[in-house]
Amino acid sequence: MLKGKNYHIVIGILLLGAVFYFFSSARETKIANYPSSGTDIIAFGDSLIVGAGATYGNDFVSLLSKKIGQEIINSGASGDTTDDGLARLNELDRYRPRVVLVLFGGNDHLKKVPMEKTFENLGKIIQNIQSRGAIVMLLGVKGNLLGDKFEPEFKKIHKKYATAYVPDVLDGLFGNDKFMADAIHPNDAGNAIIAERIYPILAPLLK
């Protein structure tokens, strides 16, 4: 685990990069439904949302909740593909969504779902959430360990639906035992880095 000065340098670089991305993105496109009149912040996705690999309270959703001082409802389900996400959108019916963090795609890749189907499903998920008056924060993941075939598609869908967007949340973590609990799930240190990447994009949406 990174400690002391080196840890703070890494976090500082991540924060600067995220802030730069947020403001450059804001110039490019207006975020749909901002500001939202909803009340609930929800994380909707697969095992990365659940926090598989992290100890209790150290998953990135819990860490973000502490940083913003508001509960983030965890609506993650391990193993979910985008098809599964579509099938359980009714879980959101009990809430008044303000911001929904959406993280799917990794299991589609593992289960060899055609990429076109993955992003068609993601588009439907985003449209459904936006129809509820909520802001969508799209969280990207890699579609291949050797090359990121998903990144161009995430960028397209982010621009098409005017979502907030954080590219590949696992960037630089794969293959590094300091940050990964297993081959696909980050440990506490990895989750802390993911939270630091998301926070500067999420915080302005809550103002």
LINDA-V452403 format. One record per residue. N is the residue number from 1. RES is the residue in one letter. PSI is psi in whole degrees, 0 to 359 (999 if undefined). Layout:
n | res | psi
N | RES | PSI
N | RES | PSI
This chain:
n | res | psi
1 | M | 137
2 | L | 139
3 | K | 159
4 | G | 225
5 | K | 316
6 | N | 321
7 | Y | 314
8 | H | 327
9 | I | 314
10 | V | 314
11 | I | 320
12 | G | 317
13 | I | 317
14 | L | 317
15 | L | 316
16 | L | 317
17 | G | 318
18 | A | 317
19 | V | 316
20 | F | 317
21 | Y | 317
22 | F | 311
23 | F | 328
24 | S | 323
25 | S | 321
26 | A | 327
27 | R | 329
28 | E | 320
29 | T | 148
30 | K | 138
31 | I | 124
32 | A | 137
33 | N | 10
34 | Y | 130
35 | P | 145
36 | S | 145
37 | S | 4
38 | G | 176
39 | T | 335
40 | D | 140
41 | I | 128
42 | I | 139
43 | A | 120
44 | F | 117
45 | G | 211
46 | D | 209
47 | S | 337
48 | L | 325
49 | I | 317
50 | V | 321
51 | G | 22
52 | A | 130
53 | G | 342
54 | A | 153
55 | T | 164
56 | Y | 128
57 | G | 356
58 | N | 12
59 | D | 157
60 | F | 332
61 | V | 315
62 | S | 320
63 | L | 318
64 | L | 320
65 | S | 318
66 | K | 320
67 | K | 324
68 | I | 350
69 | G | 29
70 | Q | 144
71 | E | 136
72 | I | 118
73 | I | 124
74 | N | 109
75 | S | 52
76 | G | 155
77 | A | 117
78 | S | 137
79 | G | 356
80 | D | 135
81 | T | 178
82 | T | 329
83 | D | 317
84 | D | 321
85 | G | 316
86 | L | 320
87 | A | 340
88 | R | 24
89 | L | 337
90 | N | 348
91 | E | 336
92 | L | 350
93 | D | 334
94 | R | 356
95 | Y | 170
96 | R | 85
97 | P | 133
98 | R | 307
99 | V | 133
100 | V | 119
101 | L | 125
102 | V | 121
103 | L | 100
104 | F | 164
105 | G | 326
106 | G | 317
107 | N | 331
108 | D | 316
109 | H | 314
110 | L | 327
111 | K | 9
112 | K | 37
113 | V | 133
114 | P | 137
115 | M | 323
116 | E | 320
117 | K | 319
118 | T | 311
119 | F | 336
120 | E | 315
121 | N | 317
122 | L | 320
123 | G | 319
124 | K | 321
125 | I | 314
126 | I | 314
127 | Q | 318
128 | N | 314
129 | I | 318
130 | Q | 330
131 | S | 344
132 | R | 1
133 | G | 11
134 | A | 155
135 | I | 136
136 | V | 128
137 | M | 108
138 | L | 126
139 | L | 120
140 | G | 152
141 | V | 161
142 | K | 145
143 | G | 4
144 | N | 135
145 | L | 333
146 | L | 343
147 | G | 141
148 | D | 87
149 | K | 341
150 | F | 331
151 | E | 312
152 | P | 325
153 | E | 321
154 | F | 318
155 | K | 318
156 | K | 314
157 | I | 327
158 | H | 315
159 | K | 320
160 | K | 319
161 | Y | 6
162 | A | 53
163 | T | 162
164 | A | 156
165 | Y | 134
166 | V | 113
167 | P | 160
168 | D | 94
169 | V | 342
170 | L | 12
171 | D | 126
172 | G | 355
173 | L | 324
174 | F | 136
175 | G | 1
176 | N | 111
177 | D | 342
178 | K | 335
179 | F | 350
180 | M | 135
181 | A | 329
182 | D | 197
183 | A | 335
184 | I | 352
185 | H | 130
186 | P | 150
187 | N | 194
188 | D | 315
189 | A | 320
190 | G | 319
191 | N | 325
192 | A | 320
193 | I | 319
194 | I | 316
195 | A | 320
196 | E | 331
197 | R | 323
198 | I | 322
199 | Y | 313
200 | P | 340
201 | I | 324
202 | L | 316
203 | A | 314
204 | P | 337
205 | L | 345
206 | L | 2
207 | K | 999
